């Protein structure tokens, strides 16, 4: 009985959290994306600082210590760039994803051709999937910032749906709890 109460409470808290975060993502995707950029930038600066600390504290000098210093500088530069230019960073991410999706689609198209040669009946499904991935990649390349905003909104919508689902589930546990009493 106690387990059901705890589960119900957890589900209600999760539902509220998911719905609130989902609404924020749906209504203000720029705010969420900037917040994520600031978090990533801060993490890069922390990693850079830790790498410098490791470099300074290291008693070993040579290629390994130089690599640690280079990594530290790269993290710090990336962190400063992300924090000072979150919009630019947000534009770069979808472009990188678009290029990766296009490259992946070409590999899938090649795979479709290969498995067709070996008489696999569903080769066309692989080709259709590859073409869909290719189109998504092109969309990301042509309009990266809007694609990111749309993705954030869709993710927010999914969180809202998940929150509502958790809310409904918790009401089901309330019924179970009442029937046990």
Buried (B, 14 or more C-beta within 10 A) or exposed (E): EEEEEEBBEEBBEBBEEBBEBBBBBBEBBBEBBBEBBBEBBEBBBEBBBBBBEBBEEEEEEEEEBEEBBEBBBBBBEBBBBBBEBBEEBBBBBBBEBBEEBBEBBBEBBEBBEEBBEEEBEEBEEBBEBBBEBBEBBBBBBEBBBEBBBBBBBEBBBBBBEBBBEBBEBBEEBBEEBEEEE
